Amino acid sequence: MVKQLELNDYKQGVADSYDRRSQTYDNSDWHVQICRRLLEYSQVSAGQTVLDIGTGTGHLAIAAAQIVGDQGQVIGIDISARMLEQAQSKVNAMGLSNVELQLANAEALDYPVNHFDHILCANTFPWMEDKEATLRLWQRFLKPGGRIGVHTPADTAYVGAVVLRKVFAKYGVSLEASNRIGSVEQCQDLFIKAGFEAVEIKTEQHGSYTNLENAKATWEGVVVRPSSTSLKVLGNGLSQLSSAQLAQAKVEFDAELEALQTEEGIWDDLTTLYILSRKAGNRSSR
């Protein structure tokens, strides 16, 4: 884990962000919940080989390792060295010998063809820059009939981002939903184009009410102090807007959010998608 990856600015920003979050990442039960649900839907069983992409602090890899047992193997990869350090500490403490953790860029992997029974990716895939090419690469590593499971928030998730995208569209400014893939239909289309079959999407709602201040903070993260892990402005971006247009967009953004207020707050949709599919072909008997 001491080696360094050669990353572009975007990927380095993502890695740095998760390095900073590594010490407190396990404070959230949300990540554990997502991993458990994805593992449940993916039907991993004893003796299988699993590639956990974006393993983070090892929630999914460790749970999968307990299922596959000594006759199986789990490889967990991540772009963040400090997240992997947290994962390795857990693996060592539990005495698990069937888990291997690797520092790697998920879009530049090199594993044997037809090697894994399952590829799982929780809380990570939406950060991939070329999603279709990445899926095609991962598919090579799956055995015929092998399964893939990916989690993503739906494009209706996170009210601040949804409203900002709507307002900026009036001014010809597009935002990439860098923390999600798209609608159910777009997800299905993406996986089919990448060569997967039998695409099934499980949908769950984990939304809650938020306050106006939190919803408005999206503007700060995109316009005032943009970060590599916030929504990305596409094309010429904000430079094509005059200061007057930008100020007016801010007024409209605030007004849209204020109109959504209720006594309980603003509903922050968090529709969560679990995309399940498989590589063509039949599994060989074990």
N, C-alpha and C positions, 0 to 999 in steps of 0.2 A: 504493500500500500504506500510505499515511499516514492514510487515512480511518479513522474509528472506526465500528464496528458497534454498533447498538442491540441488546443481548442481555439476556435474563433472567439471573437469578443462576446457574442451572444451566449455561447455555451460556457465560457469562462464566468460570465456574469451569473448564470444559473448555478454553476458549481460553487461560486463564492457565496451566493445567497444561502444555499443549503449548508455550507460549512458554518456560516454564522448561526444557523438555526439548530445545529446538531445537538447542542447541550440541552435544549429545551423541547426538542421535537417530540419526545415521548410524553410530554405533559398533556398532549391532546389525545383523547380517546377516539377522535374522528378517524385518524389514520388507521388505528387498529381495527375499527369497525369496517372500514372499506376493505382492508386486506382480508379479514375473515369472511366477508360476504363474497368477495371475488373467488377466494379459495373454495368456498362452499359451492358456488355455481360451477366451478371448473371441474369438479369431480376428480380431483387428484386421488390416487390410490397407492397402496403399498407396492414397493419395488420400482416405482417410476422415476424418471429423470425429469427435473424441473429447472427451467431457467427463469429466475426472478429478475426482471429488468427494472431498475430504479428501486433497489431493495431498501435504500435508506438505512434506518437503524435495525433492519432485519425482521420486522414484524411478520411479513409474509413468508420469507425464507425459513425462519425458525418453525413457524406453524406447519409449513409444507414438509420440512425435514422430519417432524414428528409423525406425519402421516406416512411418508414413503418408507421410513424405517431404515435399518442397516443395509438392506438390499437395494435401496434407492439412493439417489444423489440430488442435491440441490446446489445450483450455482447462483449466487446473488451478485449482481453487478450494479455499480453506481458511479456517477461522475464526481461525487463528493468524497474526498478522502476522510474527512472528519465524521461524516455519517457512517462510513464503513468502519471506522474505529469503534464507534458505539456498538455497531452490529457485532463486530468481532469479540468485543468484551462479553456480550450476552452469550454468544456461541461458546466461548471458552468456559464461561461460568456454568453453562448447562452440560458441558462435556459432549457436545454434538460432533461426531466425526464424519457425518455425511453432508456437511455444509462447507462450501468453498466460496469465499468472498473475493471479488476482483474489482479493481479500479479500472473502469472502461467507459468509453463513449458508446452509447447504445446504437448510434448510427454508423459505427465503424467496427462492428464485431466480426470475429473470425473463429467460428466453431465448425466442427465437422458437419457435413450435410447429413440430414436424416438422423439426428442424434437425440433430440429431446422429445419426450412424450407431451410435455406442456411448456408453453411460454406464457408467463403471467406478468402483468404490468399494471400496478396500482399507483395512482397519484403521480404519474410520470409521463405517460405517452403524449399528452398534449404539448409538452415542451419540445417534441421532435420537430425539426425544421422541415424536413421533406418526409411527410407521413407515409405517403404511398410507397416511396422507395424503401423506407425503413421497414414497412410491413413485408415487402417482397424479400428483403434481406433476411428478416427473422423467419419467414416461411421456409427458407432453405434449410434451416437448422432443425425444423420439426420432422419427425418421422411421418411417413404417409399415414393419414388419419389422425395425426397428432393435433392437439387442441391449443388454441390461443384464447386468453381472457384478458380484456383491457377495460379499465375503469376510466370514465371521464365525466365531468359535470356537463349537463346539457347546455345548449346555447341560450336557454332562458334563465340560466343560473346567474346569481349575483346582480342585484338590481342596479347598483351604481354603474356597472359595466354595460348593462342592457340599455339604460337610459342614455348614457354617454354615446354609445354607438348610434342610437337613433338620432340624437341631436346633431352629431358631427356629420351624419349622412346628408343632412340638409345643406351643408356647406361643401359637399364633395370630398370630405375627409373620411377615409375608411380606417377602421380599427381591426386588427387581427385578433381573433379570440385565442390568444396564445395559451390560455389555461383551460381550453376545452377543444373539442373537435367539431361539433356542430349539432344539427338536429338528428333525430333518429334516422331519417331518410339519408342524410349526408353520411352518417356513420356506416350504414348498410352499404351505400354506394362505394365508399372508400375501401372497405374490406373486400368487396366483390372485385373491384378494379385491381386490387393487389393480389388476386388469385385465390382467395379463400372461398369456402363454400359453407352452406348451411348456417348463415349468419343469424344469430338470435340475440335480441337486445332486451335485457331486463331493466325495468325502470323503477326507481324508488324516489320518494320525496323526503328530503331531510331539511326543508326550509324552516325558517323561524322569523320572528319580527326583529328588526333592527331599528336603531334610532336615526334621525335625519343626519346627524353629524357623521356617523359612520358611512352612510350611503354617499354623502357629498365628498368624502375623502378620496373617492376614485379620481376626481378631477386633479387633486394634488399629485397622486401617483402617476398620472399619465401626462399632465400638462406642465405642472410646476416643477416637480422633481421626478422625472421619469426614471424608472429602473429597468434593468434587463429582464426582470420577471414580471413586469406589469404588462398591460395591454400595449401592443406595439402599433404605432401609427404607420400606415402604409403609404407608399408613394412619396410625394413631396411633403406630405404631412402638414403640420401646422404652419410651416413657412409660407404656404400659399394664402393664409388668412391674414388680413390686416389686424392691427390691434383692436380696432373697433369691432370687427367681426368676431374676434376671439372673446372680447368682453360680452358681446351679445349672446354668443354661444353659452357662456358661463351663466348668464341670466336665465336662459332657456333651460339649461341643465338643472339649475336650482329649482326653477318653477315646476318642472316636470316631477321632480322628487317630492316637492312640497305638496303637490296635488295627490300624491299617493299616500300621504299620512293618514293614519286612523288613530283612534284612542290607544290602540295597542302598539303603534309604531308603523313602520313601513315593512310590508311583507317582502322578505328576501328569499326568493325562490331558490331552492337548491335541488333541482331534479338531477338525480344521479343515474348515469347509464353504465351498465355492465355489458360489454360487447363480447359475445362468445361465438367462436367460429372454429373451423378445422381445415387442415390441409387435405387436399384430395388424396384418395387412396385408402386402403384398408390397413388397420393396425395388424402387425404380425403378432402371433400368439406368443406369450411369454413362457 
